[in-house]
Amino acid sequence: MTFTEDPTFTHLPDHKELPCEDGTFVKNFQEHPQSLLLTDSITAILERVHPDGQYAIGQDSGIYWRITDPPQNGAEAPDWFYVPNVPPMLEGEMRRSYVMWQELIPPQIVIEFVSGNGEEERDTTPWTGKFWVYETVIRPAYYAIYEVRREQVEVYQLVRSHYERVSPNERGHFPLEELGVELGLWQGRYQNVELPWLRWWDREGNLLLTGEERAGQERARAEQERARAEEAEANVQRLRERLLALGVDPDQES
């Protein structure tokens, strides 16, 4: 099937009919871990915001915004995005892409990971520039551009039909009030790599942890409890030994 912009075209393809990849390689080894880090750490927040489970996260997945030939020319593939109030699956199948004319709800946030010099992510050329497409057609409430090489992130908020750059707060983070989270850079080690990773915090500035980090905290807490219990037992034993040295049997009832 050929998809064109012919006004006589009556069938609108869905996510099963549109290509789910464009044949290009992932640009570097950091992209997949970075996407996993963002998804894993915000899942608990999204489950509270959406107790019905109606939300979707895309990772290097296509967002189709117009019908073209070839179809891929009518799509953008953000490195990470979140869409509220839509089912995570369609007709019992995992989504292959997100089709704007099929569901209409725009993403809440789109994030691009820069591998080049950032010109592509900031391109405002009508109909072809990535920035223009996000601002004018797809219209996510927030658009973030993350540059690991420069150790920086830019966040734009859609205000009266155009993007305005968001200023960081006193912590150097960018608040997303609708979700009650902040986005910013965290210098640390994840999946055996030390980098300024893009991460989430809550409104109070507490880092949102991954499942592995939470499990590590629980193990550390359990170890501390075990150490305290052992210390308390050792103190009791030392006291018992002192009492015995004084001729007092602590086990004898008075």
CYANA upper distance limits for C-alpha pairs under 8 A (distance plus 0.5 A):
  2 THR  CA     69 ASP  CA      7.03
  2 THR  CA     70 PRO  CA      8.08
  3 PHE  CA     67 ILE  CA      6.52
  3 PHE  CA     68 THR  CA      6.11
  3 PHE  CA     69 ASP  CA      5.84
  3 PHE  CA     70 PRO  CA      7.57
  3 PHE  CA     71 PRO  CA      6.99
  4 THR  CA      9 PHE  CA      7.91
  4 THR  CA     67 ILE  CA      6.38
  4 THR  CA     68 THR  CA      5.36
  4 THR  CA     69 ASP  CA      5.85
  5 GLU  CA      9 PHE  CA      7.69
  5 GLU  CA     67 ILE  CA      6.40
  5 GLU  CA     68 THR  CA      6.53
 12 LEU  CA    101 TRP  CA      8.40
 13 PRO  CA     17 GLU  CA      6.19
 13 PRO  CA     18 LEU  CA      7.14
 14 ASP  CA     18 LEU  CA      6.97
 14 ASP  CA     99 VAL  CA      7.13
 14 ASP  CA    102 GLN  CA      7.10
 15 HIS  CA     19 PRO  CA      8.43
 15 HIS  CA     20 CYS  CA      8.45
 15 HIS  CA     95 ARG  CA      7.39
 15 HIS  CA     96 ARG  CA      6.28
 15 HIS  CA     97 SER  CA      5.95
 15 HIS  CA     98 TYR  CA      7.07
 15 HIS  CA     99 VAL  CA      6.68
 16 LYS  CA     96 ARG  CA      7.12
 18 LEU  CA     71 PRO  CA      7.32
 18 LEU  CA     97 SER  CA      8.24
 19 PRO  CA     71 PRO  CA      7.69
 19 PRO  CA     72 GLN  CA      7.49
 19 PRO  CA     96 ARG  CA      8.46
 20 CYS  CA     61 SER  CA      7.62
 20 CYS  CA     62 GLY  CA      7.04
 20 CYS  CA     96 ARG  CA      5.87
 20 CYS  CA     97 SER  CA      6.34
 21 GLU  CA     61 SER  CA      8.09
 21 GLU  CA     62 GLY  CA      7.87
 22 ASP  CA     72 GLN  CA      7.03
 26 VAL  CA     31 GLU  CA      7.82
 27 LYS  CA     31 GLU  CA      7.99
 27 LYS  CA    115 SER  CA      7.12
 28 ASN  CA    115 SER  CA      7.98
 29 PHE  CA     33 PRO  CA      8.20
 30 GLN  CA     34 GLN  CA      6.54
 31 GLU  CA     35 SER  CA      6.72
 31 GLU  CA     79 ASP  CA      8.04
 31 GLU  CA    113 PHE  CA      7.69
 32 HIS  CA     36 LEU  CA      6.70
 33 PRO  CA     37 LEU  CA      6.54
 33 PRO  CA    190 TYR  CA      8.49
 33 PRO  CA    191 GLN  CA      7.69
 34 GLN  CA     38 LEU  CA      6.85
 34 GLN  CA    197 TRP  CA      7.51
 34 GLN  CA    198 LEU  CA      7.63
 35 SER  CA     39 THR  CA      6.73
 35 SER  CA     59 GLN  CA      6.89
 35 SER  CA     79 ASP  CA      7.67
 35 SER  CA     80 TRP  CA      6.75
 36 LEU  CA     40 ASP  CA      6.34
 37 LEU  CA     41 SER  CA      6.61
 37 LEU  CA    199 ARG  CA      7.82
 37 LEU  CA    210 THR  CA      7.44
 38 LEU  CA     42 ILE  CA      6.83
 38 LEU  CA    198 LEU  CA      7.85
 38 LEU  CA    199 ARG  CA      6.58
 38 LEU  CA    200 TRP  CA      7.66
 39 THR  CA     43 THR  CA      6.54
 39 THR  CA     57 ILE  CA      8.15
 40 ASP  CA    210 THR  CA      5.88
 40 ASP  CA    211 GLY  CA      7.28
 41 SER  CA    199 ARG  CA      8.42
 41 SER  CA    200 TRP  CA      7.63
 41 SER  CA    208 LEU  CA      5.99
 41 SER  CA    209 LEU  CA      5.65
 41 SER  CA    210 THR  CA      4.92
 41 SER  CA    211 GLY  CA      7.67
 42 ILE  CA     46 LEU  CA      6.83
 42 ILE  CA    200 TRP  CA      7.50
 42 ILE  CA    208 LEU  CA      7.32
 43 THR  CA     47 GLU  CA      6.62
 44 ALA  CA     48 ARG  CA      6.97
 45 ILE  CA     49 VAL  CA      6.78
 45 ILE  CA    179 LEU  CA      8.30
 46 LEU  CA     50 HIS  CA      6.29
 46 LEU  CA     55 TYR  CA      8.36
 46 LEU  CA    179 LEU  CA      8.46
 47 GLU  CA     51 PRO  CA      5.98
 47 GLU  CA     53 GLY  CA      7.02
 49 VAL  CA    179 LEU  CA      7.98
 50 HIS  CA     54 GLN  CA      6.49
 50 HIS  CA     55 TYR  CA      7.46
 50 HIS  CA     85 ASN  CA      8.18
 53 GLY  CA     87 PRO  CA      7.81
 53 GLY  CA     88 PRO  CA      8.15
 54 GLN  CA     84 PRO  CA      7.28
 54 GLN  CA     85 ASN  CA      5.37
 54 GLN  CA     86 VAL  CA      5.48
 54 GLN  CA     87 PRO  CA      5.19
 54 GLN  CA     88 PRO  CA      6.92
 55 TYR  CA     82 TYR  CA      7.93
 55 TYR  CA     83 VAL  CA      6.28
 55 TYR  CA     84 PRO  CA      5.09
 55 TYR  CA     85 ASN  CA      5.58
 55 TYR  CA     86 VAL  CA      5.40
 55 TYR  CA     87 PRO  CA      6.16
 55 TYR  CA     88 PRO  CA      6.22
 56 ALA  CA     82 TYR  CA      6.34
 56 ALA  CA     83 VAL  CA      5.73
 56 ALA  CA     84 PRO  CA      7.12
 56 ALA  CA     85 ASN  CA      8.50
 56 ALA  CA     86 VAL  CA      6.89
 56 ALA  CA     87 PRO  CA      7.03
 56 ALA  CA     88 PRO  CA      5.23
 57 ILE  CA     80 TRP  CA      7.81
 57 ILE  CA     81 PHE  CA      6.20
 57 ILE  CA     82 TYR  CA      5.02
 57 ILE  CA     83 VAL  CA      6.88
 57 ILE  CA     88 PRO  CA      8.20
 58 GLY  CA     78 PRO  CA      8.34
 58 GLY  CA     79 ASP  CA      8.22
 58 GLY  CA     80 TRP  CA      6.09
 58 GLY  CA     81 PHE  CA      5.64
 58 GLY  CA     82 TYR  CA      6.87
 59 GLN  CA     78 PRO  CA      7.52
 59 GLN  CA     79 ASP  CA      5.78
 59 GLN  CA     80 TRP  CA      4.99
 59 GLN  CA     81 PHE  CA      7.12
 60 ASP  CA     77 ALA  CA      5.96
 60 ASP  CA     78 PRO  CA      5.88
 60 ASP  CA     79 ASP  CA      4.69
 60 ASP  CA     80 TRP  CA      6.57
 61 SER  CA     77 ALA  CA      5.52
 61 SER  CA     78 PRO  CA      6.94
 61 SER  CA     79 ASP  CA      7.68
 61 SER  CA     80 TRP  CA      8.34
 61 SER  CA     96 ARG  CA      7.99
 61 SER  CA     97 SER  CA      6.26
 61 SER  CA     98 TYR  CA      8.07
 62 GLY  CA     75 ALA  CA      6.38
 62 GLY  CA     76 GLU  CA      6.02
 62 GLY  CA     77 ALA  CA      4.65
 62 GLY  CA     78 PRO  CA      7.54
 62 GLY  CA     96 ARG  CA      8.44
 62 GLY  CA     97 SER  CA      5.45
 62 GLY  CA     98 TYR  CA      6.64
 63 ILE  CA     75 ALA  CA      5.76
 63 ILE  CA     76 GLU  CA      5.77
 63 ILE  CA     77 ALA  CA      6.41
 63 ILE  CA     78 PRO  CA      8.24
 63 ILE  CA     97 SER  CA      6.58
 63 ILE  CA     98 TYR  CA      5.21
 63 ILE  CA     99 VAL  CA      6.31
 63 ILE  CA    100 MET  CA      7.48
 64 TYR  CA     72 GLN  CA      8.50
 64 TYR  CA     74 GLY  CA      6.31
 64 TYR  CA     75 ALA  CA      4.70
 64 TYR  CA     76 GLU  CA      7.14
 64 TYR  CA     97 SER  CA      7.93
 64 TYR  CA     98 TYR  CA      6.69
 64 TYR  CA     99 VAL  CA      5.26
 64 TYR  CA    100 MET  CA      6.42
 65 TRP  CA     74 GLY  CA      6.39
 65 TRP  CA     75 ALA  CA      6.33
 65 TRP  CA     76 GLU  CA      8.42
 65 TRP  CA     99 VAL  CA      7.15
 65 TRP  CA    100 MET  CA      5.92
 65 TRP  CA    101 TRP  CA      7.55
 65 TRP  CA    137 VAL  CA      7.62
 65 TRP  CA    138 ILE  CA      7.14
 66 ARG  CA     74 GLY  CA      5.39
 66 ARG  CA     75 ALA  CA      7.62
 67 ILE  CA     71 PRO  CA      6.82
 67 ILE  CA     74 GLY  CA      6.21
 68 THR  CA     72 GLN  CA      7.95
 68 THR  CA     73 ASN  CA      6.60
 68 THR  CA     74 GLY  CA      5.88
 69 ASP  CA     73 ASN  CA      7.49
 70 PRO  CA     74 GLY  CA      8.39
 71 PRO  CA     75 ALA  CA      7.83
 72 GLN  CA     76 GLU  CA      8.50
 76 GLU  CA    130 LYS  CA      7.96
 78 PRO  CA    110 VAL  CA      6.86
 78 PRO  CA    111 ILE  CA      6.68
 78 PRO  CA    112 GLU  CA      6.11
 79 ASP  CA    110 VAL  CA      8.34
 79 ASP  CA    111 ILE  CA      6.53
 79 ASP  CA    112 GLU  CA      5.69
 79 ASP  CA    113 PHE  CA      6.77
 80 TRP  CA    110 VAL  CA      6.52
 80 TRP  CA    111 ILE  CA      5.64
 80 TRP  CA    112 GLU  CA      7.27
 81 PHE  CA    107 PRO  CA      7.06
 81 PHE  CA    108 GLN  CA      8.06
 81 PHE  CA    109 ILE  CA      6.06
 81 PHE  CA    110 VAL  CA      4.89
 81 PHE  CA    111 ILE  CA      6.55
 82 TYR  CA    107 PRO  CA      6.01
 82 TYR  CA    108 GLN  CA      6.31
 82 TYR  CA    109 ILE  CA      6.20
 82 TYR  CA    110 VAL  CA      7.37
 83 VAL  CA    105 ILE  CA      7.90
 83 VAL  CA    106 PRO  CA      7.07
 83 VAL  CA    107 PRO  CA      4.65
 83 VAL  CA    108 GLN  CA      5.96
 83 VAL  CA    109 ILE  CA      7.92
 84 PRO  CA    105 ILE  CA      8.36
 84 PRO  CA    107 PRO  CA      7.41
 84 PRO  CA    108 GLN  CA      7.14
 85 ASN  CA    105 ILE  CA      8.48
 86 VAL  CA    103 GLU  CA      8.43
 86 VAL  CA    105 ILE  CA      8.28
 88 PRO  CA     94 MET  CA      7.79
 88 PRO  CA     95 ARG  CA      7.75
 89 MET  CA     93 GLU  CA      5.96
 89 MET  CA     94 MET  CA      5.33
 89 MET  CA     95 ARG  CA      6.12
 90 LEU  CA     94 MET  CA      6.97
 90 LEU  CA     95 ARG  CA      6.79
 99 VAL  CA    103 GLU  CA      7.03
 99 VAL  CA    104 LEU  CA      8.41
100 MET  CA    104 LEU  CA      5.42
100 MET  CA    105 ILE  CA      7.56
100 MET  CA    106 PRO  CA      7.74
100 MET  CA    138 ILE  CA      8.10
106 PRO  CA    138 ILE  CA      6.63
106 PRO  CA    139 ARG  CA      6.75
106 PRO  CA    140 PRO  CA      6.07
107 PRO  CA    138 ILE  CA      8.22
107 PRO  CA    139 ARG  CA      7.97
107 PRO  CA    140 PRO  CA      5.29
107 PRO  CA    141 ALA  CA      7.61
108 GLN  CA    140 PRO  CA      5.60
108 GLN  CA    141 ALA  CA      5.59
108 GLN  CA    142 TYR  CA      6.80
109 ILE  CA    140 PRO  CA      5.88
109 ILE  CA    141 ALA  CA      6.39
109 ILE  CA    142 TYR  CA      5.09
109 ILE  CA    143 TYR  CA      6.24
109 ILE  CA    144 ALA  CA      8.04
110 VAL  CA    140 PRO  CA      6.91
110 VAL  CA    142 TYR  CA      6.91
110 VAL  CA    143 TYR  CA      5.48
110 VAL  CA    144 ALA  CA      6.79
111 ILE  CA    143 TYR  CA      6.42
111 ILE  CA    144 ALA  CA      5.17
111 ILE  CA    145 ILE  CA      6.44
111 ILE  CA    146 TYR  CA      7.77
112 GLU  CA    121 GLU  CA      7.53
112 GLU  CA    144 ALA  CA      6.82
112 GLU  CA    145 ILE  CA      5.57
112 GLU  CA    146 TYR  CA      6.66
113 PHE  CA    145 ILE  CA      6.74
113 PHE  CA    146 TYR  CA      5.45
113 PHE  CA    147 GLU  CA      6.71
113 PHE  CA    148 VAL  CA      8.29
114 VAL  CA    118 GLY  CA      6.20
114 VAL  CA    121 GLU  CA      7.76
114 VAL  CA    145 ILE  CA      7.42
114 VAL  CA    146 TYR  CA      6.46
114 VAL  CA    147 GLU  CA      5.57
114 VAL  CA    148 VAL  CA      7.87
115 SER  CA    147 GLU  CA      7.91
118 GLY  CA    122 ARG  CA      6.89
118 GLY  CA    147 GLU  CA      8.23
119 GLU  CA    123 ASP  CA      6.35
120 GLU  CA    129 GLY  CA      7.61
120 GLU  CA    130 LYS  CA      6.97
121 GLU  CA    129 GLY  CA      8.38
121 GLU  CA    130 LYS  CA      6.17
121 GLU  CA    131 PHE  CA      6.46
121 GLU  CA    145 ILE  CA      7.52
122 ARG  CA    129 GLY  CA      8.08
122 ARG  CA    130 LYS  CA      7.20
122 ARG  CA    131 PHE  CA      5.65
123 ASP  CA    129 GLY  CA      4.99
123 ASP  CA    130 LYS  CA      6.06
123 ASP  CA    131 PHE  CA      5.73
123 ASP  CA    132 TRP  CA      7.22
124 THR  CA    128 THR  CA      8.48
124 THR  CA    129 GLY  CA      5.40
124 THR  CA    130 LYS  CA      7.24
124 THR  CA    131 PHE  CA      5.67
124 THR  CA    132 TRP  CA      4.97
124 THR  CA    133 VAL  CA      8.41
125 THR  CA    129 GLY  CA      4.93
125 THR  CA    130 LYS  CA      8.40
125 THR  CA    131 PHE  CA      8.48
125 THR  CA    132 TRP  CA      6.71
126 PRO  CA    132 TRP  CA      6.42
126 PRO  CA    133 VAL  CA      7.93
127 TRP  CA    132 TRP  CA      7.49
127 TRP  CA    133 VAL  CA      6.89
128 THR  CA    132 TRP  CA      7.94
128 THR  CA    133 VAL  CA      7.56
129 GLY  CA    133 VAL  CA      6.71
130 LYS  CA    134 TYR  CA      6.78
131 PHE  CA    135 GLU  CA      6.57
132 TRP  CA    136 THR  CA      6.19
132 TRP  CA    137 VAL  CA      8.28
133 VAL  CA    137 VAL  CA      5.78
133 VAL  CA    138 ILE  CA      6.76
133 VAL  CA    139 ARG  CA      8.31
134 TYR  CA    138 ILE  CA      5.34
134 TYR  CA    139 ARG  CA      5.63
134 TYR  CA    140 PRO  CA      7.15
134 TYR  CA    143 TYR  CA      8.19
135 GLU  CA    139 ARG  CA      5.50
135 GLU  CA    140 PRO  CA      7.88
135 GLU  CA    158 LEU  CA      7.73
135 GLU  CA    161 SER  CA      7.86
135 GLU  CA    162 HIS  CA      6.53
135 GLU  CA    163 TYR  CA      6.78
136 THR  CA    161 SER  CA      7.79
136 THR  CA    162 HIS  CA      7.90
139 ARG  CA    158 LEU  CA      7.78
140 PRO  CA    158 LEU  CA      7.75
141 ALA  CA    157 GLN  CA      6.21
141 ALA  CA    158 LEU  CA      5.63
142 TYR  CA    155 VAL  CA      7.27
142 TYR  CA    156 TYR  CA      6.00
142 TYR  CA    157 GLN  CA      5.10
142 TYR  CA    158 LEU  CA      6.79
143 TYR  CA    155 VAL  CA      6.20
143 TYR  CA    156 TYR  CA      5.57
143 TYR  CA    157 GLN  CA      7.08
144 ALA  CA    153 VAL  CA      7.33
144 ALA  CA    154 GLU  CA      6.00
144 ALA  CA    155 VAL  CA      4.81
144 ALA  CA    156 TYR  CA      6.75
145 ILE  CA    153 VAL  CA      6.07
145 ILE  CA    154 GLU  CA      5.61
145 ILE  CA    155 VAL  CA      6.97
146 TYR  CA    152 GLN  CA      6.71
146 TYR  CA    153 VAL  CA      4.89
146 TYR  CA    154 GLU  CA      7.04
146 TYR  CA    198 LEU  CA      7.86
147 GLU  CA    151 GLU  CA      6.40
147 GLU  CA    152 GLN  CA      5.92
147 GLU  CA    153 VAL  CA      6.54
148 VAL  CA    152 GLN  CA      7.01
148 VAL  CA    195 LEU  CA      8.17
148 VAL  CA    196 PRO  CA      6.99
148 VAL  CA    197 TRP  CA      7.84
151 GLU  CA    185 LEU  CA      8.18
151 GLU  CA    196 PRO  CA      6.69
152 GLN  CA    185 LEU  CA      7.85
153 VAL  CA    184 GLY  CA      7.61
153 VAL  CA    185 LEU  CA      7.98
154 GLU  CA    165 ARG  CA      7.80
154 GLU  CA    166 VAL  CA      8.10
155 VAL  CA    165 ARG  CA      6.42
155 VAL  CA    166 VAL  CA      6.02
155 VAL  CA    167 SER  CA      8.48
155 VAL  CA    174 PHE  CA      7.53
156 TYR  CA    163 TYR  CA      6.04
156 TYR  CA    164 GLU  CA      5.81
156 TYR  CA    165 ARG  CA      4.79
156 TYR  CA    166 VAL  CA      5.92
157 GLN  CA    163 TYR  CA      5.77
157 GLN  CA    164 GLU  CA      5.88
157 GLN  CA    165 ARG  CA      6.85
157 GLN  CA    166 VAL  CA      6.93
158 LEU  CA    162 HIS  CA      5.88
158 LEU  CA    163 TYR  CA      4.97
158 LEU  CA    164 GLU  CA      6.89
159 VAL  CA    163 TYR  CA      6.45
159 VAL  CA    164 GLU  CA      6.98
166 VAL  CA    174 PHE  CA      7.48
167 SER  CA    174 PHE  CA      7.44
168 PRO  CA    172 GLY  CA      5.43
168 PRO  CA    173 HIS  CA      5.51
168 PRO  CA    174 PHE  CA      5.40
168 PRO  CA    175 PRO  CA      8.17
169 ASN  CA    173 HIS  CA      5.98
169 ASN  CA    174 PHE  CA      6.82
169 ASN  CA    175 PRO  CA      8.00
171 ARG  CA    205 GLY  CA      8.03
172 GLY  CA    184 GLY  CA      7.32
173 HIS  CA    182 GLU  CA      6.24
173 HIS  CA    183 LEU  CA      5.93
173 HIS  CA    184 GLY  CA      5.14
173 HIS  CA    185 LEU  CA      8.15
174 PHE  CA    182 GLU  CA      5.64
174 PHE  CA    183 LEU  CA      5.51
174 PHE  CA    184 GLY  CA      6.80
175 PRO  CA    180 GLY  CA      7.91
175 PRO  CA    181 VAL  CA      6.44
175 PRO  CA    182 GLU  CA      4.67
175 PRO  CA    183 LEU  CA      6.91
175 PRO  CA    203 ARG  CA      8.16
176 LEU  CA    180 GLY  CA      6.54
176 LEU  CA    181 VAL  CA      5.97
176 LEU  CA    182 GLU  CA      6.22
176 LEU  CA    183 LEU  CA      8.03
177 GLU  CA    181 VAL  CA      7.14
180 GLY  CA    202 ASP  CA      6.83
180 GLY  CA    203 ARG  CA      6.26
181 VAL  CA    200 TRP  CA      6.96
181 VAL  CA    201 TRP  CA      6.08
181 VAL  CA    202 ASP  CA      5.01
181 VAL  CA    203 ARG  CA      6.01
182 GLU  CA    200 TRP  CA      6.01
182 GLU  CA    201 TRP  CA      5.45
182 GLU  CA    202 ASP  CA      6.47
182 GLU  CA    203 ARG  CA      7.08
182 GLU  CA    205 GLY  CA      8.12
183 LEU  CA    198 LEU  CA      7.68
183 LEU  CA    199 ARG  CA      6.35
183 LEU  CA    200 TRP  CA      5.28
183 LEU  CA    201 TRP  CA      6.94
184 GLY  CA    198 LEU  CA      6.24
184 GLY  CA    199 ARG  CA      6.12
184 GLY  CA    200 TRP  CA      6.97
184 GLY  CA    201 TRP  CA      8.29
185 LEU  CA    196 PRO  CA      6.19
185 LEU  CA    197 TRP  CA      6.02
185 LEU  CA    198 LEU  CA      5.23
185 LEU  CA    199 ARG  CA      6.45
186 TRP  CA    195 LEU  CA      8.44
186 TRP  CA    196 PRO  CA      5.70
186 TRP  CA    197 TRP  CA      5.69
186 TRP  CA    198 LEU  CA      6.78
186 TRP  CA    199 ARG  CA      6.83
187 GLN  CA    194 GLU  CA      7.74
187 GLN  CA    195 LEU  CA      6.20
187 GLN  CA    196 PRO  CA      4.69
187 GLN  CA    197 TRP  CA      6.66
188 GLY  CA    194 GLU  CA      5.86
188 GLY  CA    195 LEU  CA      6.36
188 GLY  CA    196 PRO  CA      7.00
188 GLY  CA    197 TRP  CA      7.64
189 ARG  CA    193 VAL  CA      5.74
189 ARG  CA    194 GLU  CA      4.69
189 ARG  CA    195 LEU  CA      6.99
190 TYR  CA    194 GLU  CA      7.03
190 TYR  CA    195 LEU  CA      8.39
199 ARG  CA    207 LEU  CA      8.32
199 ARG  CA    208 LEU  CA      8.21
200 TRP  CA    207 LEU  CA      6.78
200 TRP  CA    208 LEU  CA      6.14
201 TRP  CA    205 GLY  CA      5.90
201 TRP  CA    206 ASN  CA      5.72
201 TRP  CA    207 LEU  CA      4.80
201 TRP  CA    208 LEU  CA      5.60
202 ASP  CA    206 ASN  CA      5.85
202 ASP  CA    207 LEU  CA      7.06
202 ASP  CA    208 LEU  CA      7.11
209 LEU  CA    213 GLU  CA      6.13
209 LEU  CA    214 ARG  CA      6.53
210 THR  CA    214 ARG  CA      6.70
211 GLY  CA    215 ALA  CA      6.64
212 GLU  CA    216 GLY  CA      6.60
213 GLU  CA    217 GLN  CA      6.72
214 ARG  CA    218 GLU  CA      6.78
215 ALA  CA    219 ARG  CA      6.70
216 GLY  CA    220 ALA  CA      6.66
217 GLN  CA    221 ARG  CA      6.55
218 GLU  CA    222 ALA  CA      6.56
219 ARG  CA    223 GLU  CA      6.60
220 ALA  CA    224 GLN  CA      6.67
221 ARG  CA    225 GLU  CA      6.74
222 ALA  CA    226 ARG  CA      6.65
223 GLU  CA    227 ALA  CA      6.59
224 GLN  CA    228 ARG  CA      6.63
225 GLU  CA    229 ALA  CA      6.63
226 ARG  CA    230 GLU  CA      6.65
227 ALA  CA    231 GLU  CA      6.62
228 ARG  CA    232 ALA  CA      6.62
229 ALA  CA    233 GLU  CA      6.68
230 GLU  CA    234 ALA  CA      6.61
231 GLU  CA    235 ASN  CA      6.68
232 ALA  CA    236 VAL  CA      6.81
233 GLU  CA    237 GLN  CA      6.76
234 ALA  CA    238 ARG  CA      6.70
235 ASN  CA    239 LEU  CA      6.71
236 VAL  CA    240 ARG  CA      6.66
237 GLN  CA    241 GLU  CA      6.72
238 ARG  CA    242 ARG  CA      6.81
239 LEU  CA    243 LEU  CA      6.74
240 ARG  CA    244 LEU  CA      6.71
240 ARG  CA    250 PRO  CA      6.94
241 GLU  CA    245 ALA  CA      6.70
242 ARG  CA    246 LEU  CA      6.88
243 LEU  CA    247 GLY  CA      6.92
243 LEU  CA    248 VAL  CA      5.55
243 LEU  CA    249 ASP  CA      7.12
243 LEU  CA    250 PRO  CA      7.30
244 LEU  CA    248 VAL  CA      5.49
244 LEU  CA    249 ASP  CA      6.03
244 LEU  CA    250 PRO  CA      7.84
